[in-house]
């Protein structure tokens, strides 16, 4: 990976997280009150952090998907 692409990767990761947070905020129309916001935001940011860690460590798609499934199972229980 070139230095230029490597330097833009954090910007892209933050941008994707911001888009996800905008989606979470847009879900306010589905709920009666705002109590959903902080738990859903925490789960979304945790998913982004895990995906970022997997990407930075060079973990392949299949093992990263297994890690994400495990983390999702933990989050749901």
C-alpha positions in Angstrom: 0.0 0.0 0.0 1.4 3.4 -0.9 2.0 6.1 1.7 -0.7 8.3 0.2 -3.3 5.6 0.5 -2.2 4.7 3.9 -2.4 8.3 5.1 -6.0 8.5 3.8 -7.2 5.3 5.5 -7.9 6.9 8.9 -9.9 9.7 7.2 -11.9 7.1 5.3 -12.5 5.1 8.5 -13.7 8.2 10.4 -15.9 9.2 7.5 -17.6 5.8 7.4 -18.2 6.0 11.2 -19.8 9.4 10.7 -22.1 8.0 8.1 -23.0 5.2 10.4 -23.8 7.7 13.2 -25.9 9.7 10.8 -27.9 6.5 10.1 -28.3 5.9 13.8 -29.5 9.4 14.3 -31.9 9.0 11.4 -33.5 6.1 13.2 -35.1 8.5 15.7 -38.3 8.4 13.5 -38.7 4.7 14.3 -38.7 5.1 18.1 -41.0 6.9 20.5 -38.1 8.5 22.5 -34.4 8.9 22.2 -33.5 6.1 24.6 -32.2 4.0 21.6 -29.5 6.4 20.6 -26.7 5.8 23.1 -26.9 1.9 23.1 -27.1 1.8 19.3 -24.2 4.3 19.0 -22.1 2.3 21.3 -22.7 -0.9 19.3 -22.0 0.9 16.0 -18.8 2.4 17.2 -17.6 -0.9 18.7 -18.3 -2.6 15.4 -16.3 0.1 13.6 -13.4 -0.3 16.1 -13.3 -4.1 15.7 -13.4 -3.8 11.9 -10.6 -1.2 12.0 -8.5 -3.4 14.3 -9.0 -6.4 12.0 -8.1 -4.3 8.9 -5.0 -2.8 10.5 -3.8 -6.3 11.6 -4.2 -7.6 8.1 -6.8 -10.2 9.1 -8.6 -11.7 6.1 -12.3 -11.3 5.3 -13.4 -14.8 6.6 -11.6 -14.6 10.0 -12.7 -11.0 10.4 -16.3 -12.0 9.7 -16.0 -14.7 12.4 -14.6 -12.2 14.8 -17.5 -9.8 14.1 -20.1 -12.6 14.5 -18.5 -13.4 17.9 -18.6 -9.8 18.9 -22.2 -9.5 17.7 -23.2 -12.6 19.7 -21.6 -11.1 22.8 -23.4 -7.8 22.3 -26.7 -9.4 21.9 -26.5 -11.5 25.1 
